[in-house]
Structure formats: C-alpha cells, structure tokens
Amino acid sequence: QVQLVESGGGLVQPGGSLRLSCAASGSGFVYYAIGWFRQAPGKEREGVSCISSDDGSTYYADSVKGRFTISRDNAKNTVYLQMNSLKPEDTAVYYCASTIDDLLCTVLPRTSGPHPPGYDYWGQGTQVTVSS
C-alpha cells in the first residue's frame, strides 16, 4: 500500500513557476508509475503528466508539453512536477496518483474523467492558482 501527499501549490502570477511534490510512504514506491492529474472548477479531472516505474519514461498532455517537467527521486520516495510559464488555465487542484501498470502511464495524457481506472492510490490534492 502507498500513501501519497502533495505539496507545493499556491498562488502565482502568469508566467511564473511552481514545483509540486508528491511524497510517498509505504512499501514498493519504485514499482509504481506516478501520474499527475488536475481538476479545475466545473471541469473533468484530466491527466497532466506521468513517469513510469521501469525506466523513468515521461509523458505529457499537449497543453503542458514544453512547460512542465516530471521527475522522480526513488531514494526520497518523491515525484516532482516542475511547472514553468504558468497560465491562468493551469489553475486547478493537482493530484498525484499511483499505478502498478506502466502502460496506463503512457495513456495518462489522454485520460480524463472522475475516476481514472487503474490508479489505486491518490493524494488529497494541492491547489494551484495562476492569477495576476
């Protein structure tokens, strides 16, 4: 079992940067792919980025490609999401979630809906607000 806790959200001006962290406790972190999802008010939860467990392959939604970077530090049981050039449309609650299936990681950028299948453990979310 894995417990996930997000941190690093906040209020930032357009063009600014934030780094989100997803800290995991429990066993087997290295065997899980970790994904980031976000949900804006009145919108469906959507996949943002994912990093696989095996070789650390990364995947991004088109809307964040070139601006966001996902990485993981297995020694610290933590996944990071570096967000640069933030836009007002990036405003949302950001969640990290884990899956044992690396194949799900590859399709995360095309995943949306209230309960994305196969992601067994979720954090509580962290609010990101991009506004001047």
N, C-alpha and C positions, 0 to 999 in steps of 0.2 A: 504494500500500500504506500501511496505517495501523498504527502500534503504539500500544497503549493501556496505561497504567499507572494503577492505582487507588491511592489513599492516603486516610488519614483515619479508618480504622476503629479500634476499641478497645473498652475496657470502660466501660460507662456504667450508671448506676442507672436504674431505671424512672422515666419522666417526664423524663429528661434529653435532651440533644441532641448530635448529631454532624453534621459536614459532610464528606461524601465528595467526593473529586475524581477525575476521570478525565482524565488528561493525554495528549494525542495527539501523536505525532510522525509525520513523513511528509507527503505531499502530499495536498491535497484535503479537509482536515478539514471545511471549510464545506459540502461537498456530501454529507456523511454525517449521517443521523439517528443519534442515540446513545441507547441504551437501558440501563437498569439492571435486572439480574436478581439474584435471590438464591437460595441453596440452603441449607436447614437440614439437619442430620443426619437421614438416613433419609427425606428428602422430595425430591420432584422440584424441579428448577430452575423458578422461576416469574418471570414478568415483574412488575416493580415500577413502572417509570415510563419514559417516553421523551420525547425532544424532537426535533422534526423539523428538517430542514435548511433548508427553504424559508422558512417564516415563524415558526419557533420555537414552533409549537403544541406543547402538552404533554398528556400522557396519564398516567393513574394507575390503579393497581389500587384496587379499592374498599377494601381493607384498609389502605391508606396515605393515601387521599384526605383532605385537610384537615390532615394531619400532615407530609407530605413535600412538598418543592418542588424541582423540577428546573430548572436554568438552564444557559445556555452563554455562554461568552465566546470568540467566534471569534478575537479578537486574541491571546488566550493559548492557543488550541487546547485549551480545557479545558471540561468539563461538570461541574457540581456537583449533588450531591443533599443538600439540607438536610433533616435528619431531626429532627423535634421530637416531644415527647410519646412517647418511645420506650417500647415494651412488651417484655416478655420474648419474646413470639412474633415479634419482629423480629430475634431472634438468628439469624444466618446468615452465610455468606460472600457478599459482594456483588461482582458482576461488572459491568463495563461492556462494551458491545459496539457495533459499528458496522454500519449497513446503508445501502446506497445507495438503498433503497426506502422512501420516506416512508410508503407505505401499510402496510408492516409495523409502522411505529411506532404507527399508530392501533390495531392489534390487540394490541400487546405486552401490555397489562394482562390479556388473556385467553390469553396464551401460557404454556405450561408444557411440560416435557419435557427430556430430557438434551441435545438438540441443536436448539434452536430454529432453524428454517430461515431462511436469508436473512441471518443475521448473520455476516459474513465474518471479522471480527477481534474478538478477545476479549482482555481483560486477564487478569492472573493471579489477581485477586480480593483482597479485603481483609475481614478478619474483624470482624464487629460482634457484641458480646456485651452483652446487656441483662440485668443481674442485680444484686440487692442483696447 
